[in-house]
C-alpha cells in the first residue's frame, strides 16, 4: 500500500454526510385549448383521481393573449412568455395533452408529454387499481377506510361524491371536484359499501353541509396526506378569495391555478354573491385567516379579495361592502379582515412571482428518509407514501423522491446546485448508466422517480462532472487545465478545507521555499532553486500567523512539508538536502555525483523541511491558491449559499472561440425567503496585473453567457489605473438591465481584503465601509459594493434612479416643446 493510498483512505474516513429523501406527488400540468369547456372539465376530472391533483395547473395554449389580460399601463404579455412562465413556475414532471396541438417551444422544454387516456389505461387491463402514472384515488380510499371506517371513530368522517348540477357545472367541478365515468364502476364495486360513500345531488342550498370540515370531497381526497412547505414570503398570509365570473372558462382556470399555488383560496362567483350560505362561508373564511402576529398582536395577516379578469373592480367593491363582520371585543388590532386586489398574481413572470409571493408551495407526502453516508456513493430504494399499493409498478413514475445532499470533509467539490435546463449529458451525469429516464432536476434539485422498487447504488455527483456535462450540452468540450488539476489536488490534500490558505504569511513562506519571489508574479524562468528551511524556522514564521494559532501541526498532517536533513559532502564540501526516504548507508551527492558513507558525515543532523507534492509548485502553485480562496470566499458567504464550482478549465466549440476561466460555478442562495441563482466566471491573479487578454476573455464570456457574474480576483489590496479602467468598462456594460432586477453581467471585484479575511463582508472592510455597506446580504449586493469600493462607480440603485430622472426630464421637455 502506497503512502498516497493511505492518505486518501484517511481523508475518506473523515468525510461524512446525509442524503435526505422526501416523497412528493408526481407533478402534472394540463395543456388545454383556450376556452375549451370540455378539455378543462376533463382535466379537473383527471385531477380528482390523482394524489396531489388539486395542485396540478391547467395551462391554456393561447396563440395570442386575450384582451382581458391588458391592464393600463401594461400591455398583454406574449402568449409564449406566459405559457413558458407557467411551466417554469409550477415545474411539472409530466405534461398531459388535452389540446389538439402543442407548440414547438413547449416540446422543446424536454418535459415528457402524454395523452390523458394513458394515466388510467391499466383499468382496461383489469389487473390493478393503481394508475399507470401517479398514485390514484383507490389507494387513498383504502387508507381512508383503515383510518376512519375499520373502527368506530370518535369524530366520524363522511366520503361524499356529489353529482354536479348542469347550472355552473364547470365552476362547481373546479371547487369540489368530479370523478370521471371510467372510475365509477370500480368505486361502486369495491368502495361504496365499506366507506358508506354518499352520492347526493349537489345544490347551492346544500353547499354549507357539503363543505363541512368532516366531509371528504373528491378535491379533498386529491389533497390527502400532503404537507405544504414554503420558505417564500407571502403578502400578509397569502389567503385569498377569488371574485370571478363563474360562466367564464378563463376565470375558472385562473381560480384553479391560484389554488394550485398552495395557499388557502376559495372562490366567490358574482352570480351567487347574494346567497346567504355562501356569504356566511366567506365571512367564516375571513375570520379564520385574520391571524395576529406572534410578536405583535396589533398586526394581523388578512385575506385578499382578488378580482378576476372578467369582473370589474366596482363589482368586487360593491360586494365587499355587503359583508358584515363583527369584531371581537378583545381584538387588539385595527387591521382589516380583508384587502382588495385588482390584479391577478403574475405567476408567469419571474420577477413578479418572487416579489408578489406567487411562488408555488412545495407539496410533500409524510414519508421521509435520511441516509447517513461516509463514502461518495449511496444506496437507496424508492420511497412511496404509506397508502400506496406496494409493488404496483407499470414502468412509469408513480411519485417523485426529492434528493437533498449534505456533505462535509469531502476531498473534492460536490454538486450542490443543478442547472434547471438539463440535456442528455447532464441527465447521465446525475443518473448514471441504466436509469437515464428516472432522474430529473426540478426547482429544488435532484429528483428520482419511483418507477420500480429495486434498491440501487448511485455515486454522489461531483461538481466537475455536473458543470462539464452542462457545458457539453451547450456545445462545448471542456477539460481542466494544468493549473486546474493542480488546484484540484491541493483541495484534495487539504481535505476540502482551503480556508487554511487565508494566511499571507503561509503563502509567502511556501513561495519562498519553492524558489519564487514573495508578493511578486514571476515567470517560470525567474524561479530560483527550491529552498529548505529548518524545522525551528518554519515554526517561528508560522507562529501566530493564523487567527492567533500556529497552523504547523495541521500542515504537517496534510502533507504540506516533508522532513529531511542537510549533509555536507566530503568531496565537494557542499551541503545537500536528503529526505528521510533517501537516507541510507551510502549517499550520493547531487552536486558532484560522488558517493560517500553516511556514517561519519551525518553526525549532528540539521533537520529541515521542504515543500511536498502540489505545495512544491512555485508561482503560488501557478495561481491555484487564489483560485481556491476565491471559491472559499463565495461558497462561504452564508449557510444558504450553495455552489457547484470548477477550477481553471478550457473549453472549445466548433465555430466559436475557446473559452477559458480560472473559476466557474453555478450558485444559489436564499435571501429572506427569496431564492436567487445564477452562473459565475472568474479571472484570478495572485500578485500579477490584469491585462487586455484577460479583459478580452471576460468580455467573450459575457457575450456567451448573459446573466453570468464576472469576477476579478487578486491577493493585491489595490489595482493599477489601467486595471481599473479595463474592469470599469466591463462593469458598465454589465450594468444593463437583464431581467427580474438583475443586470446582464454583474462584475465582482475581490482583493486580499476579502480573500484573506476570516470575516465576510462587510466586516472584512474598513470601519467606514462597514457602516456604508452594513446591509450587504447576498452575492449580488457584494458585486454592487465592490464596484463602488474599487472602481468608484455609483451604486446600481443610484445609477438606475439617475437614468430614470434623465428620461423623465426629456419627456417633460418634449411635452413643453409640443405645447
Secondary structure, 3 states (H helix, E strand, C coil): CCHHHHHHHHHHHHCEEEEEEEEEECCEEEEECCCCHHHHHHHHHHHCCECCHHHCCEEECCCCCCHHHCECCECCCCHHHHHHHHHHHHCCCEEEECCCCCCHHHHCCCCEEEEHHHCCCHHHHCCCCCCCCCCEHHHHHHHHHHHHHCCCCCCCCEEECCECCCCCHHHHHHHHCCCCHHHHHHHHHHCHHHHCCECCECCHHHHHHHCCCCEECHHHHCCCCCEEECCCCCHHHCCEEEEECCCCHHHHHHHHHHHHCCCCEEEEEHHHCCCHHHHHHHHHHHHHCCEEECCEEEEEECEEEEECCCCCHHHHHHHHHCCCCCCCCCCCCCCCCEEEECCCCCCCCHHHHHHCCCCCCEEECCCEEEEEECCCEEEEECCCCCCCCCCCCCCCCCEEEEEEEEEECCCCCECCCCCCCCCHHHHHHHHCCCCHHHEEEECCEEEEECCCCCEEEEECCEHHHHHHHHHHHCCCEEEECHHHHHHHHHHHHCCCCHHHHCCHHHHHHHHHHCCCCCCCCCCHHHCCCCCCEEHHHHHHHHCCCECCECCHHHHHHCCCEEEEEEEECCCCCCEEEEEHHHCCCEEECCCCCCEEECCCCCCCCEEEEEECHHHHCHHHHHCHHHHHHHHHHHHCCCCCCEEEEEEEEEEECCCCCCEEEEEEEEEEEEECCEEEEEEEEEEEECCCCCCHHHHHHHHHHHHHCCCCEEEEEECCCCCCHHHHHHHHHHHHHHCCEEECCEECCCEEEECHHHHCCCCCCCCCCCHHHHHHCCCCCCHHHHHHHHHHHHHCCCCHHHHHHHHHHHHHHHHHHHHHHHC
